[in-house]
Amino acid sequence: MNHTNVRIRWLTLIALVAAGFVLPFIPVGMASPIQPAAPAKVVWDAYYYGNLPEEQVPVQWHSLASEDYRDNATGFGQDLWLKGELPTGIRPSGELLIYYYMVDDFEIALFAGNKPVFVSDPLLPAGFVTWRIISYELEGDDTTLLVRLSPHQDVEKGFEVWSGPAASLTLKQLQREVPAWAGAAILMVLSLISLIGFWLQRSQLLFIYFSVFFMSLAIDLMILWGGWQYVLPEQSLTAWGTAIHFNWYMGHAIGILITCDIVATSKEAWVHKLGYGVGLYAAVATAVSIILGDRVQLVLYKLFYGYISTAILIVILFVLFRALRRRRDTEIRLFAVGNVAFVIGLVIDRMVGGQLGGAPQAETMMNAMEKLVHVRWTFAGSAVAIGCLSIIMAMRLMRMLQLHSTNRALQEANSELRIANDKLERLDNIRGNMYSEVSHELNTPITSIKGYVQLMLNGTIQAGNSRYLQVILDKTLTMERTVEDMMEMARLENKHMLFEPEMLPINELINQICGKFKFVMLESGIDLQWSLLPFDTTDGRVPAIYADPHRVEQTLVNVLSNARKFSKDGSVVHVELSLEDTDDKPLSSLLIRVIDQGSGIAKEDQPHVFERYYRGKTAKANAISGIGLGLSICREIMAAQKGEIRLEHSSATGSIFQLRFPLCWANDETKDN
């Protein structure tokens, strides 16, 4: 079969199933211009036992109405013939719909008016329902319909024959197929939901069991009435049938595992092992069937559904009964209701079909034929059981989602606690650094002052020597700056620092600050260079910032001082000015960039350079003075004046710091301050 034919079969099946969602609600009644006549089931009224030559039909018939056919087992192993009449008013030619279900190997042949019209072809292993729509032509007035079963055995099998127009027979088949496919679609959705539940909580194996179990039932419904056989190549049906047998066996194994997970205790671990045992039976039976063929597959199939499946049902009910004696929570009650409903439906169908118990009994073709259609109660019980399992799954999902939500809240709380703990550790480190750095910065000049004073008092050096007095003064100023930095940070944190902003032409301000600090840089052998903003003075406006001049100078000098401390003799420090666009507003920001050629800031220290009392590895390694407050003070001052300071870049060849201010124009009366 080529790919085109396969696609045509699939499209045909999809179209029929789609139409079937509507057609089952159309009553099949009397014929009309738009609705065909209803199909009629052929009723058998006579039978005959015996093996006859080919192309010969029985002449002497026994009435089913006058003899007890079901007690007559003398014909087992011979051909069984059944005779019926086509409905009155039948046309000379027409169509027949035949269903047949078999467990053992036998052949069904159909004759219309003694003319053969159909012979079954064993393309599938045992346990499948197959249907065919066939055409026939009657000769003369003979409306007799004959069926031959070869050989007739005391095994489970059955068939139905319906007559009517092809459209009516197709509609009847859809009315059987579509509900099964709709149920399969619902079960697939439940399987997908279970899979999502397992993805959310990997430790809940019950969701995997639910997913596999629902998918197994969905496959059972999809193949129930045989429509799937027409979308697959005939030569592959045997292999597919073997795979479906494996699915049937595994469905029972998963059912046991679900039972164990819901109701069993640690003392009933054997139930879990039983589920794995049935799964092993499924694997072995499938492998043996592939290797040894249909005969062995038939034996294993009959063994499982004749005895093992019944034993499994008894085990489940036994475990459930023990669980109900121990506890009666909602899950166990729902599971009990579902199992009881399934058992009741199964028992009713077996009673109607001629079997009163779960174990197989000797049965004839007639009661087996009735069993073909008596599955409604089993379906109803199964629907209740599936509904109960769905509720249990939903309850587990709700509990899992609640647990997931609680865990997420706990994780968020833990994350917040970790952040708070990190902040506390950081503050503790800052406090430790503060004590260490401040004590060092104060102790060093105090030691120097103390030493010089003692030498003067002892007469070792001349008292009042200007050289030593200058050293004492310098150390005193160092201590004063340290204390002043600490006091300034306290004032900034407590919002006690006063600002006196005014309009400051930026070129004039930078010239003034850099001009004064250039001499400090030269003392350290560093060249300070700066560039000003070019602008047109014809309109009477100059670029400016609205800020406190003392605080701007304090900030820029602090950054330049750091550049001096970390730069070597002979290096150059640049101060550059530029205008920037921000927030789609042209020329709204003034940028001051301080570029040095120093040793740079270590990468791990860069995120912390603006933290209080933080000193990087480079500062400690080079014994550079300071307590780590300079840049922190700069950040607070810039923020108070709607500005910003940040580290643009730093490497072993130098660092670049940015100071950004809102731009104003000195002579613009409409400026926004």
Order of alpha helices (4+ residues) and beta strands (2+ residues): alpha-beta-beta-beta-beta-beta-beta-beta-beta-beta-beta-alpha-alpha-alpha-alpha-alpha-alpha-alpha-alpha-alpha-alpha-beta-alpha-beta-beta-alpha-beta-beta-alpha-alpha-beta-beta-beta
